[in-house]
């Protein structure tokens, strides 16, 4: 093994199980493998911290003897991962688990779902919350900002130590 090898990440898999138990009970009993890649992928010029996929049926058959049925694979870019705080790592894995819908009853295959909302900041600045999905997304951002403002009032710390993973 060299530091160029992609390797399974048992420690991160443990974290994934913990977060799944807490926030994604519908994934109970499913196997979610985590593979570390030495260098994070890039997509459209942006670093991809992590990416979740469903193994193809061919890959599933190949790995079945070694691992049983693997429902989801989370690929983590280890160089980018190393720079994250513990709180950011938890948020990153929670994000990936949000993509996992569980097994489709009809097809028997695990399903993935896209993000709640995707938009450019400048479009929101120019046109506001022009789609219903943006509105509910903005509500989530607003409630988080409110919590940060309350923290700032309490500590005088505009970012909030908690938001940075409890580091000073
Ligand atoms: Zn995502």
Backbone and ligand atoms as CSV (ligand in chain L), in Angstrom:
chain,resi,resn,atom,element,x,y,z
A,1,UNK,N,N,0.843,-1.210,0.000
A,1,UNK,CA,C,0.000,0.000,0.000
A,1,UNK,C,C,0.876,1.257,0.000
A,2,UNK,N,N,0.559,2.177,-0.843
A,2,UNK,CA,C,1.259,3.460,-0.817
A,2,UNK,C,C,0.226,4.553,-0.551
A,3,UNK,N,N,0.720,5.770,-0.383
A,3,UNK,CA,C,-0.254,6.837,-0.130
A,3,UNK,C,C,-0.990,7.241,-1.411
A,4,UNK,N,N,-0.701,6.512,-2.499
A,4,UNK,CA,C,-1.446,6.754,-3.736
A,4,UNK,C,C,-2.635,5.792,-3.868
A,5,UNK,N,N,-2.685,4.803,-2.943
A,5,UNK,CA,C,-3.767,3.808,-3.039
A,5,UNK,C,C,-5.080,4.331,-2.476
A,6,UNK,N,N,-6.157,3.912,-3.118
A,6,UNK,CA,C,-7.482,4.139,-2.546
A,6,UNK,C,C,-7.712,3.036,-1.519
A,7,UNK,N,N,-8.214,3.412,-0.350
A,7,UNK,CA,C,-8.407,2.402,0.700
A,7,UNK,C,C,-9.704,2.609,1.443
A,8,UNK,N,N,-10.241,1.477,1.910
A,8,UNK,CA,C,-11.421,1.528,2.737
A,8,UNK,C,C,-11.095,2.255,4.037
A,9,UNK,N,N,-12.063,2.973,4.596
A,9,UNK,CA,C,-11.841,3.817,5.778
A,9,UNK,C,C,-12.752,3.380,6.928
A,10,UNK,N,N,-12.314,2.363,7.689
A,10,UNK,CA,C,-13.171,1.854,8.770
A,10,UNK,C,C,-13.554,2.911,9.812
A,11,UNK,N,N,-12.633,3.832,10.112
A,11,UNK,CA,C,-12.944,4.872,11.112
A,11,UNK,C,C,-14.076,5.767,10.618
A,12,UNK,N,N,-13.990,6.166,9.351
A,12,UNK,CA,C,-15.035,7.046,8.811
A,12,UNK,C,C,-16.346,6.262,8.688
A,13,UNK,N,N,-16.241,4.966,8.374
A,13,UNK,CA,C,-17.454,4.144,8.311
A,13,UNK,C,C,-18.157,4.112,9.673
A,14,UNK,N,N,-17.376,4.083,10.742
A,14,UNK,CA,C,-17.950,4.114,12.094
A,14,UNK,C,C,-18.719,5.409,12.332
A,15,UNK,N,N,-18.116,6.522,11.886
A,15,UNK,CA,C,-18.783,7.823,11.996
A,15,UNK,C,C,-20.082,7.845,11.197
A,16,UNK,N,N,-20.014,7.265,9.995
A,16,UNK,CA,C,-21.201,7.210,9.129
A,16,UNK,C,C,-22.318,6.446,9.841
A,17,UNK,N,N,-21.974,5.323,10.466
A,17,UNK,CA,C,-23.003,4.541,11.174
A,17,UNK,C,C,-23.602,5.344,12.322
A,18,UNK,N,N,-22.743,6.075,13.030
A,18,UNK,CA,C,-23.222,6.882,14.158
A,18,UNK,C,C,-24.210,7.955,13.679
A,19,UNK,N,N,-23.836,8.653,12.602
A,19,UNK,CA,C,-24.692,9.735,12.101
A,19,UNK,C,C,-25.973,9.164,11.499
A,20,UNK,N,N,-25.852,7.992,10.840
A,20,UNK,CA,C,-27.033,7.365,10.247
A,20,UNK,C,C,-28.027,6.975,11.344
A,21,UNK,N,N,-27.518,6.400,12.450
A,21,UNK,CA,C,-28.403,6.020,13.561
A,21,UNK,C,C,-29.137,7.237,14.109
A,22,UNK,N,N,-28.410,8.365,14.185
A,22,UNK,CA,C,-28.969,9.564,14.804
A,22,UNK,C,C,-29.974,10.279,13.891
A,23,UNK,N,N,-29.647,10.401,12.604
A,23,UNK,CA,C,-30.453,11.275,11.733
A,23,UNK,C,C,-31.092,10.573,10.539
A,24,UNK,N,N,-30.697,9.337,10.243
A,24,UNK,CA,C,-31.198,8.679,9.023
A,24,UNK,C,C,-31.649,7.243,9.338
A,25,UNK,N,N,-32.641,7.116,10.220
A,25,UNK,CA,C,-33.031,5.758,10.665
A,25,UNK,C,C,-33.518,4.859,9.530
A,26,UNK,N,N,-33.955,5.455,8.407
A,26,UNK,CA,C,-34.417,4.624,7.284
A,26,UNK,C,C,-33.261,3.848,6.631
A,27,UNK,N,N,-32.016,4.181,6.999
A,27,UNK,CA,C,-30.865,3.475,6.418
A,27,UNK,C,C,-30.413,2.315,7.313
A,28,UNK,N,N,-31.157,2.105,8.406
A,28,UNK,CA,C,-30.831,1.029,9.338
A,28,UNK,C,C,-30.747,-0.315,8.599
A,29,UNK,N,N,-29.683,-1.061,8.829
A,29,UNK,CA,C,-29.548,-2.384,8.211
A,29,UNK,C,C,-28.880,-2.353,6.843
A,30,UNK,N,N,-28.670,-1.152,6.282
A,30,UNK,CA,C,-27.985,-1.064,4.983
A,30,UNK,C,C,-26.476,-0.913,5.206
A,31,UNK,N,N,-25.708,-1.410,4.260
A,31,UNK,CA,C,-24.253,-1.306,4.374
A,31,UNK,C,C,-23.754,-0.117,3.559
A,32,UNK,N,N,-23.045,0.764,4.243
A,32,UNK,CA,C,-22.487,1.948,3.585
A,32,UNK,C,C,-20.971,1.891,3.746
A,33,UNK,N,N,-20.283,1.687,2.643
A,33,UNK,CA,C,-18.820,1.591,2.678
A,33,UNK,C,C,-18.222,2.970,2.396
A,34,UNK,N,N,-17.069,3.233,3.006
A,34,UNK,CA,C,-16.370,4.493,2.740
A,34,UNK,C,C,-15.001,4.171,2.148
A,35,UNK,N,N,-14.715,4.773,1.006
A,35,UNK,CA,C,-13.430,4.609,0.340
A,35,UNK,C,C,-12.703,5.950,0.353
A,36,UNK,N,N,-11.462,5.939,0.821
A,36,UNK,CA,C,-10.665,7.157,0.788
A,36,UNK,C,C,-9.856,7.202,-0.501
A,37,UNK,N,N,-9.929,8.336,-1.165
A,37,UNK,CA,C,-9.055,8.535,-2.319
A,37,UNK,C,C,-8.019,9.578,-1.902
A,38,UNK,N,N,-6.745,9.358,-2.234
A,38,UNK,CA,C,-5.702,10.254,-1.728
A,38,UNK,C,C,-5.964,11.714,-2.084
A,39,UNK,N,N,-6.417,11.949,-3.301
A,39,UNK,CA,C,-6.676,13.329,-3.730
A,39,UNK,C,C,-8.147,13.494,-4.049
A,40,UNK,N,N,-8.748,14.549,-3.505
A,40,UNK,CA,C,-10.164,14.812,-3.772
A,40,UNK,C,C,-10.381,15.018,-5.266
A,41,UNK,N,N,-11.520,14.563,-5.740
A,41,UNK,CA,C,-11.876,14.804,-7.138
A,41,UNK,C,C,-12.216,16.280,-7.318
A,42,UNK,N,N,-12.220,16.718,-8.578
A,42,UNK,CA,C,-12.693,18.071,-8.879
A,42,UNK,C,C,-13.814,17.961,-9.883
A,43,UNK,N,N,-14.812,18.791,-9.705
A,43,UNK,CA,C,-15.905,18.826,-10.654
A,43,UNK,C,C,-16.226,20.272,-10.977
A,44,UNK,N,N,-16.176,20.611,-12.254
A,44,UNK,CA,C,-16.426,21.988,-12.704
A,44,UNK,C,C,-15.588,22.983,-11.897
A,45,UNK,N,N,-14.330,22.621,-11.674
A,45,UNK,CA,C,-13.404,23.540,-11.012
A,45,UNK,C,C,-13.518,23.572,-9.496
A,46,UNK,N,N,-14.421,22.765,-8.923
A,46,UNK,CA,C,-14.561,22.782,-7.469
A,46,UNK,C,C,-14.098,21.455,-6.867
A,47,UNK,N,N,-13.506,21.564,-5.661
A,47,UNK,CA,C,-13.070,20.361,-4.955
A,47,UNK,C,C,-14.304,19.606,-4.453
A,48,UNK,N,N,-14.318,18.301,-4.711
A,48,UNK,CA,C,-15.417,17.461,-4.223
A,48,UNK,C,C,-14.938,16.742,-2.970
A,49,UNK,N,N,-15.413,17.198,-1.814
A,49,UNK,CA,C,-14.993,16.586,-0.542
A,49,UNK,C,C,-15.364,15.116,-0.505
A,50,UNK,N,N,-16.610,14.830,-0.896
A,50,UNK,CA,C,-17.111,13.461,-0.826
A,50,UNK,C,C,-18.200,13.277,-1.865
A,51,UNK,N,N,-18.395,12.031,-2.247
A,51,UNK,CA,C,-19.381,11.739,-3.273
A,51,UNK,C,C,-19.988,10.375,-2.967
A,52,UNK,N,N,-21.299,10.277,-3.077
A,52,UNK,CA,C,-21.974,9.018,-2.753
A,52,UNK,C,C,-22.531,8.384,-4.010
A,53,UNK,N,N,-22.370,7.076,-4.121
A,53,UNK,CA,C,-22.907,6.381,-5.286
A,53,UNK,C,C,-23.453,5.021,-4.857
A,54,UNK,N,N,-24.188,4.415,-5.766
A,54,UNK,CA,C,-24.686,3.052,-5.574
A,54,UNK,C,C,-23.829,2.159,-6.466
A,55,UNK,N,N,-23.209,1.109,-5.904
A,55,UNK,CA,C,-22.394,0.231,-6.754
A,55,UNK,C,C,-23.252,-0.357,-7.878
A,56,UNK,N,N,-22.665,-0.484,-9.049
A,56,UNK,CA,C,-23.385,-1.116,-10.156
A,56,UNK,C,C,-23.672,-2.567,-9.776
A,57,UNK,N,N,-24.606,-3.186,-10.471
A,57,UNK,CA,C,-24.911,-4.583,-10.156
A,57,UNK,C,C,-23.688,-5.475,-10.393
A,58,UNK,N,N,-22.885,-5.128,-11.401
A,58,UNK,CA,C,-21.671,-5.903,-11.684
A,58,UNK,C,C,-20.685,-5.784,-10.531
A,59,UNK,N,N,-20.426,-4.548,-10.082
A,59,UNK,CA,C,-19.500,-4.351,-8.963
A,59,UNK,C,C,-20.041,-5.020,-7.706
A,60,UNK,N,N,-21.360,-4.887,-7.490
A,60,UNK,CA,C,-21.986,-5.515,-6.332
A,60,UNK,C,C,-21.733,-7.007,-6.307
A,61,UNK,N,N,-21.851,-7.659,-7.483
A,61,UNK,CA,C,-21.630,-9.104,-7.561
A,61,UNK,C,C,-20.165,-9.438,-7.262
A,62,UNK,N,N,-19.253,-8.570,-7.739
A,62,UNK,CA,C,-17.820,-8.829,-7.535
A,62,UNK,C,C,-17.428,-8.754,-6.063
A,63,UNK,N,N,-18.015,-7.784,-5.331
A,63,UNK,CA,C,-17.573,-7.572,-3.945
A,63,UNK,C,C,-18.411,-8.349,-2.942
A,64,UNK,N,N,-19.461,-9.013,-3.424
A,64,UNK,CA,C,-20.391,-9.676,-2.503
A,64,UNK,C,C,-19.704,-10.705,-1.595
A,65,UNK,N,N,-18.796,-11.520,-2.148
A,65,UNK,CA,C,-18.127,-12.540,-1.342
A,65,UNK,C,C,-17.321,-11.914,-0.209
A,66,UNK,N,N,-16.687,-10.780,-0.498
A,66,UNK,CA,C,-15.825,-10.159,0.504
A,66,UNK,C,C,-16.623,-9.346,1.522
A,67,UNK,N,N,-17.664,-8.663,1.078
A,67,UNK,CA,C,-18.327,-7.678,1.949
A,67,UNK,C,C,-19.817,-7.890,2.111
A,68,UNK,N,N,-20.402,-8.844,1.429
A,68,UNK,CA,C,-21.860,-8.937,1.422
A,68,UNK,C,C,-22.425,-7.843,0.519
A,69,UNK,N,N,-23.698,-7.546,0.695
A,69,UNK,CA,C,-24.310,-6.511,-0.151
A,69,UNK,C,C,-23.883,-5.133,0.345
A,70,UNK,N,N,-23.308,-4.345,-0.544
A,70,UNK,CA,C,-22.967,-2.954,-0.221
A,70,UNK,C,C,-23.992,-2.056,-0.925
A,71,UNK,N,N,-24.734,-1.296,-0.128
A,71,UNK,CA,C,-25.813,-0.491,-0.705
A,71,UNK,C,C,-25.303,0.845,-1.236
A,72,UNK,N,N,-24.422,1.460,-0.480
A,72,UNK,CA,C,-23.889,2.767,-0.902
A,72,UNK,C,C,-22.378,2.804,-0.690
A,73,UNK,N,N,-21.715,3.572,-1.529
A,73,UNK,CA,C,-20.286,3.825,-1.350
A,73,UNK,C,C,-20.083,5.336,-1.255
A,74,UNK,N,N,-19.436,5.762,-0.185
A,74,UNK,CA,C,-19.076,7.180,-0.064
A,74,UNK,C,C,-17.578,7.290,-0.322
A,75,UNK,N,N,-17.240,8.076,-1.329
A,75,UNK,CA,C,-15.843,8.318,-1.688
A,75,UNK,C,C,-15.428,9.613,-1.005
A,76,UNK,N,N,-14.341,9.573,-0.235
A,76,UNK,CA,C,-13.895,10.774,0.474
A,76,UNK,C,C,-12.518,11.173,-0.049
A,77,UNK,N,N,-12.331,12.426,-0.371
A,77,UNK,CA,C,-11.033,12.957,-0.789
A,77,UNK,C,C,-10.197,13.247,0.445
A,78,UNK,N,N,-9.207,12.369,0.713
A,78,UNK,CA,C,-8.528,12.419,2.008
A,78,UNK,C,C,-7.721,13.704,2.218
A,79,UNK,N,N,-7.189,14.295,1.135
A,79,UNK,CA,C,-6.418,15.535,1.331
A,79,UNK,C,C,-7.327,16.669,1.791
A,80,UNK,N,N,-8.508,16.756,1.212
A,80,UNK,CA,C,-9.458,17.795,1.613
A,80,UNK,C,C,-10.044,17.473,2.989
A,81,UNK,N,N,-10.296,16.197,3.231
A,81,UNK,CA,C,-10.844,15.726,4.514
A,81,UNK,C,C,-9.933,16.131,5.669
A,82,UNK,N,N,-8.611,16.025,5.451
A,82,UNK,CA,C,-7.637,16.320,6.509
A,82,UNK,C,C,-7.730,17.767,6.981
A,83,UNK,N,N,-8.211,18.644,6.100
A,83,UNK,CA,C,-8.265,20.062,6.447
A,83,UNK,C,C,-9.564,20.442,7.168
A,84,UNK,N,N,-10.492,19.482,7.314
A,84,UNK,CA,C,-11.783,19.805,7.929
A,84,UNK,C,C,-11.723,19.694,9.446
A,85,UNK,N,N,-12.519,20.503,10.128
A,85,UNK,CA,C,-12.680,20.347,11.576
A,85,UNK,C,C,-13.596,19.145,11.832
A,86,UNK,N,N,-13.602,18.615,13.062
A,86,UNK,CA,C,-14.517,17.507,13.364
A,86,UNK,C,C,-15.974,17.842,13.037
A,87,UNK,N,N,-16.389,19.063,13.333
A,87,UNK,CA,C,-17.789,19.443,13.059
A,87,UNK,C,C,-18.061,19.457,11.560
A,88,UNK,N,N,-17.079,19.921,10.783
A,88,UNK,CA,C,-17.239,19.932,9.321
A,88,UNK,C,C,-17.278,18.510,8.769
A,89,UNK,N,N,-16.487,17.620,9.360
A,89,UNK,CA,C,-16.506,16.220,8.903
A,89,UNK,C,C,-17.871,15.595,9.156
A,90,UNK,N,N,-18.426,15.851,10.325
A,90,UNK,CA,C,-19.753,15.327,10.632
A,90,UNK,C,C,-20.782,15.871,9.645
A,91,UNK,N,N,-20.710,17.180,9.379
A,91,UNK,CA,C,-21.669,17.798,8.453
A,91,UNK,C,C,-21.516,17.209,7.052
A,92,UNK,N,N,-20.272,16.979,6.643
A,92,UNK,CA,C,-19.995,16.425,5.311
A,92,UNK,C,C,-20.615,15.028,5.180
A,93,UNK,N,N,-20.443,14.186,6.202
A,93,UNK,CA,C,-20.999,12.823,6.135
A,93,UNK,C,C,-22.526,12.859,6.226
A,94,UNK,N,N,-23.057,13.747,7.054
A,94,UNK,CA,C,-24.518,13.896,7.154
A,94,UNK,C,C,-25.066,14.296,5.781
A,95,UNK,N,N,-24.355,15.213,5.102
A,95,UNK,CA,C,-24.749,15.627,3.748
A,95,UNK,C,C,-24.817,14.412,2.812
A,96,UNK,N,N,-23.766,13.612,2.838
A,96,UNK,CA,C,-23.739,12.446,1.941
A,96,UNK,C,C,-24.887,11.487,2.263
A,97,UNK,N,N,-25.175,11.301,3.552
A,97,UNK,CA,C,-26.263,10.397,3.934
A,97,UNK,C,C,-27.620,10.937,3.489
A,98,UNK,N,N,-27.737,12.265,3.385
A,98,UNK,CA,C,-28.989,12.856,2.876
A,98,UNK,C,C,-29.239,12.444,1.422
A,99,UNK,N,N,-28.193,12.099,0.692
A,99,UNK,CA,C,-28.351,11.637,-0.691
A,99,UNK,C,C,-28.925,10.209,-0.757
A,100,UNK,N,N,-28.880,9.493,0.362
A,100,UNK,CA,C,-29.263,8.071,0.373
A,100,UNK,C,C,-30.724,7.908,0.793
A,101,UNK,N,N,-31.532,7.492,-0.129
A,101,UNK,CA,C,-32.971,7.376,0.135
A,101,UNK,C,C,-33.364,6.004,0.671
A,102,UNK,N,N,-32.473,5.034,0.602
A,102,UNK,CA,C,-32.827,3.677,1.003
A,102,UNK,C,C,-33.191,2.843,-0.216
A,103,UNK,N,N,-33.596,1.624,0.046
A,103,UNK,CA,C,-33.842,0.680,-1.052
A,103,UNK,C,C,-35.246,0.877,-1.632
A,104,UNK,N,N,-35.319,0.982,-2.930
A,104,UNK,CA,C,-36.587,1.120,-3.633
A,104,UNK,C,C,-37.332,-0.216,-3.604
A,105,UNK,N,N,-38.582,-0.172,-3.123
A,105,UNK,CA,C,-39.314,-1.438,-2.945
A,105,UNK,C,C,-39.532,-2.160,-4.269
A,106,UNK,N,N,-39.808,-1.378,-5.312
A,106,UNK,CA,C,-40.107,-2.010,-6.601
A,106,UNK,C,C,-38.882,-2.659,-7.234
A,107,UNK,N,N,-37.800,-1.860,-7.349
A,107,UNK,CA,C,-36.629,-2.361,-8.078
A,107,UNK,C,C,-35.683,-3.149,-7.169
A,108,UNK,N,N,-35.795,-2.944,-5.856
A,108,UNK,CA,C,-34.876,-3.592,-4.930
A,108,UNK,C,C,-33.493,-2.958,-4.933
A,109,UNK,N,N,-33.353,-1.837,-5.662
A,109,UNK,CA,C,-32.048,-1.157,-5.740
A,109,UNK,C,C,-32.033,0.067,-4.819
A,110,UNK,N,N,-30.859,0.372,-4.230
A,110,UNK,CA,C,-30.763,1.587,-3.419
A,110,UNK,C,C,-30.973,2.831,-4.292
A,111,UNK,N,N,-31.623,3.821,-3.696
A,111,UNK,CA,C,-31.915,5.044,-4.458
A,111,UNK,C,C,-31.127,6.226,-3.912
A,112,UNK,N,N,-30.822,7.157,-4.828
A,112,UNK,CA,C,-30.146,8.404,-4.453
A,112,UNK,C,C,-31.088,9.569,-4.727
A,113,UNK,N,N,-30.871,10.663,-4.022
A,113,UNK,CA,C,-31.676,11.857,-4.274
A,113,UNK,C,C,-30.732,13.066,-4.352
A,114,UNK,N,N,-31.114,14.046,-5.175
A,114,UNK,CA,C,-30.285,15.251,-5.345
A,114,UNK,C,C,-30.501,16.248,-4.219
A,115,UNK,N,N,-29.846,17.378,-4.326
A,115,UNK,CA,C,-29.917,18.396,-3.272
A,115,UNK,C,C,-31.293,19.056,-3.207
A,116,UNK,N,N,-31.619,19.624,-2.032
A,116,UNK,CA,C,-32.894,20.327,-1.850
A,116,UNK,C,C,-33.003,21.508,-2.798
A,117,UNK,N,N,-31.881,22.207,-2.994
A,117,UNK,CA,C,-31.919,23.397,-3.850
A,117,UNK,C,C,-30.535,23.639,-4.422
A,118,UNK,N,N,-30.497,24.079,-5.660
A,118,UNK,CA,C,-29.230,24.495,-6.260
A,118,UNK,C,C,-29.476,25.797,-7.009
A,119,UNK,N,N,-28.660,26.766,-6.724
A,119,UNK,CA,C,-28.836,28.063,-7.382
A,119,UNK,C,C,-27.541,28.859,-7.264
A,120,UNK,N,N,-27.368,29.850,-8.148
A,120,UNK,CA,C,-26.245,30.768,-8.034
A,120,UNK,C,C,-26.619,31.885,-7.058
A,121,UNK,N,N,-25.625,32.270,-6.233
A,121,UNK,CA,C,-25.860,33.372,-5.300
A,121,UNK,C,C,-26.311,34.619,-6.028
A,122,UNK,N,N,-25.710,34.891,-7.179
A,122,UNK,CA,C,-26.043,36.149,-7.874
A,122,UNK,C,C,-27.468,36.149,-8.426
A,123,UNK,N,N,-28.005,34.971,-8.749
A,123,UNK,CA,C,-29.401,34.909,-9.216
A,123,UNK,C,C,-30.352,35.227,-8.072
A,124,UNK,N,N,-30.014,34.691,-6.869
A,124,UNK,CA,C,-30.856,35.008,-5.700
A,124,UNK,C,C,-30.771,36.499,-5.388
A,125,UNK,N,N,-29.551,37.070,-5.517
A,125,UNK,CA,C,-29.415,38.514,-5.270
A,125,UNK,C,C,-30.261,39.319,-6.251
A,126,UNK,N,N,-30.312,38.879,-7.494
A,126,UNK,CA,C,-31.048,39.655,-8.513
A,126,UNK,C,C,-32.541,39.352,-8.524
A,127,UNK,N,N,-32.894,38.082,-8.300
A,127,UNK,CA,C,-34.297,37.683,-8.529
A,127,UNK,C,C,-34.994,37.140,-7.288
A,128,UNK,N,N,-34.276,37.097,-6.172
A,128,UNK,CA,C,-34.906,36.635,-4.939
A,128,UNK,C,C,-35.141,35.138,-4.938
A,129,UNK,N,N,-36.035,34.702,-4.069
A,129,UNK,CA,C,-36.314,33.271,-3.898
A,129,UNK,C,C,-37.399,32.895,-4.900
A,130,UNK,N,N,-36.978,32.733,-6.142
A,130,UNK,CA,C,-37.959,32.655,-7.238
A,130,UNK,C,C,-38.569,31.273,-7.420
A,131,UNK,N,N,-38.071,30.277,-6.708
A,131,UNK,CA,C,-38.686,28.940,-6.753
A,131,UNK,C,C,-39.036,28.515,-5.326
A,132,UNK,N,N,-40.097,27.701,-5.165
A,132,UNK,CA,C,-40.483,27.263,-3.806
A,132,UNK,C,C,-39.364,26.533,-3.078
A,133,UNK,N,N,-38.542,25.732,-3.797
A,133,UNK,CA,C,-37.468,25.005,-3.110
A,133,UNK,C,C,-36.431,25.962,-2.526
A,134,UNK,N,N,-36.256,27.132,-3.199
A,134,UNK,CA,C,-35.304,28.116,-2.677
A,134,UNK,C,C,-35.834,28.734,-1.393
A,135,UNK,N,N,-37.161,28.912,-1.334
A,135,UNK,CA,C,-37.758,29.515,-0.155
A,135,UNK,C,C,-37.530,28.645,1.084
A,136,UNK,N,N,-37.778,27.333,0.954
A,136,UNK,CA,C,-37.606,26.492,2.141
A,136,UNK,C,C,-36.125,26.367,2.491
A,137,UNK,N,N,-35.264,26.415,1.468
A,137,UNK,CA,C,-33.821,26.391,1.729
A,137,UNK,C,C,-33.411,27.661,2.487
A,138,UNK,N,N,-33.947,28.802,2.039
A,138,UNK,CA,C,-33.615,30.083,2.678
A,138,UNK,C,C,-34.094,30.108,4.120
A,139,UNK,N,N,-35.229,29.465,4.397
A,139,UNK,CA,C,-35.717,29.406,5.775
A,139,UNK,C,C,-34.708,28.689,6.670
A,140,UNK,N,N,-34.127,27.606,6.131
A,140,UNK,CA,C,-33.122,26.864,6.910
A,140,UNK,C,C,-31.894,27.737,7.162
A,141,UNK,N,N,-31.468,28.478,6.118
A,141,UNK,CA,C,-30.302,29.366,6.272
A,141,UNK,C,C,-30.619,30.458,7.282
A,142,UNK,N,N,-31.831,31.023,7.194
A,142,UNK,CA,C,-32.210,32.116,8.092
A,142,UNK,C,C,-32.214,31.655,9.550
A,143,UNK,N,N,-32.721,30.434,9.796
A,143,UNK,CA,C,-32.775,29.984,11.195
A,143,UNK,C,C,-31.364,29.744,11.717
A,144,UNK,N,N,-30.476,29.301,10.827
A,144,UNK,CA,C,-29.080,29.093,11.234
A,144,UNK,C,C,-28.394,30.435,11.521
A,145,UNK,N,N,-28.679,31.444,10.679
A,145,UNK,CA,C,-28.098,32.773,10.896
A,145,UNK,C,C,-28.574,33.350,12.229
A,146,UNK,N,N,-29.849,33.111,12.527
A,146,UNK,CA,C,-30.404,33.607,13.772
A,146,UNK,C,C,-29.656,32.986,14.960
A,147,UNK,N,N,-29.401,31.667,14.857
A,147,UNK,CA,C,-28.668,30.992,15.937
A,147,UNK,C,C,-27.265,31.575,16.083
A,148,UNK,N,N,-26.645,31.880,14.932
A,148,UNK,CA,C,-25.285,32.452,14.989
A,148,UNK,C,C,-25.303,33.828,15.626
A,149,UNK,N,N,-26.356,34.619,15.308
A,149,UNK,CA,C,-26.457,35.957,15.886
A,149,UNK,C,C,-26.629,35.869,17.400
A,150,UNK,N,N,-27.427,34.885,17.844
A,150,UNK,CA,C,-27.639,34.704,19.280
A,150,UNK,C,C,-26.315,34.338,19.943
A,151,UNK,N,N,-25.553,33.425,19.273
A,151,UNK,CA,C,-24.238,33.043,19.809
A,151,UNK,C,C,-23.305,34.234,19.871
A,152,UNK,N,N,-23.351,35.056,18.803
A,152,UNK,CA,C,-22.477,36.219,18.735
A,152,UNK,C,C,-22.797,37.164,19.888
A,153,UNK,N,N,-24.092,37.322,20.169
A,153,UNK,CA,C,-24.513,38.157,21.287
A,153,UNK,C,C,-23.989,37.614,22.600
A,154,UNK,N,N,-23.949,36.287,22.697
A,154,UNK,CA,C,-23.542,35.671,23.956
A,154,UNK,C,C,-22.030,35.672,24.129
A,155,UNK,N,N,-21.300,35.544,23.010
A,155,UNK,CA,C,-19.850,35.341,23.135
A,155,UNK,C,C,-19.025,36.456,22.495
A,156,UNK,N,N,-19.669,37.290,21.693
A,156,UNK,CA,C,-18.923,38.303,20.956
A,156,UNK,C,C,-18.114,37.704,19.828
A,157,UNK,N,N,-18.371,36.444,19.508
A,157,UNK,CA,C,-17.625,35.737,18.467
A,157,UNK,C,C,-18.518,35.593,17.238
A,158,UNK,N,N,-18.220,36.339,16.170
A,158,UNK,CA,C,-19.143,36.366,15.026
A,158,UNK,C,C,-19.319,35.017,14.348
A,159,UNK,N,N,-18.327,34.160,14.373
A,159,UNK,CA,C,-18.478,32.863,13.697
A,159,UNK,C,C,-19.062,31.816,14.625
A,160,UNK,N,N,-18.827,32.005,15.932
A,160,UNK,CA,C,-19.344,31.005,16.879
A,160,UNK,C,C,-18.394,29.835,16.956
A,161,UNK,N,N,-17.808,29.634,18.104
A,161,UNK,CA,C,-16.809,28.558,18.246
A,161,UNK,C,C,-17.403,27.216,17.851
A,162,UNK,N,N,-18.689,27.024,18.159
A,162,UNK,CA,C,-19.325,25.741,17.873
A,162,UNK,C,C,-19.336,25.465,16.366
A,163,UNK,N,N,-19.577,26.521,15.587
A,163,UNK,CA,C,-19.657,26.358,14.135
A,163,UNK,C,C,-18.317,25.963,13.544
A,164,UNK,N,N,-17.235,26.245,14.264
A,164,UNK,CA,C,-15.921,25.876,13.735
A,164,UNK,C,C,-15.396,24.614,14.383
A,165,UNK,N,N,-16.268,23.835,14.948
A,165,UNK,CA,C,-15.854,22.557,15.505
A,165,UNK,C,C,-15.264,22.690,16.893
A,166,UNK,N,N,-15.622,23.771,17.575
A,166,UNK,CA,C,-15.199,23.922,18.958
A,166,UNK,C,C,-13.745,24.330,19.102
A,167,UNK,N,N,-13.120,24.692,17.988
A,167,UNK,CA,C,-11.719,25.134,18.098
A,167,UNK,C,C,-11.693,26.613,18.434
A,168,UNK,N,N,-10.652,27.060,19.119
A,168,UNK,CA,C,-10.582,28.475,19.466
A,168,UNK,C,C,-10.396,29.363,18.246
L,1,ZN,ZN,ZN,-24.326,16.516,-2.291
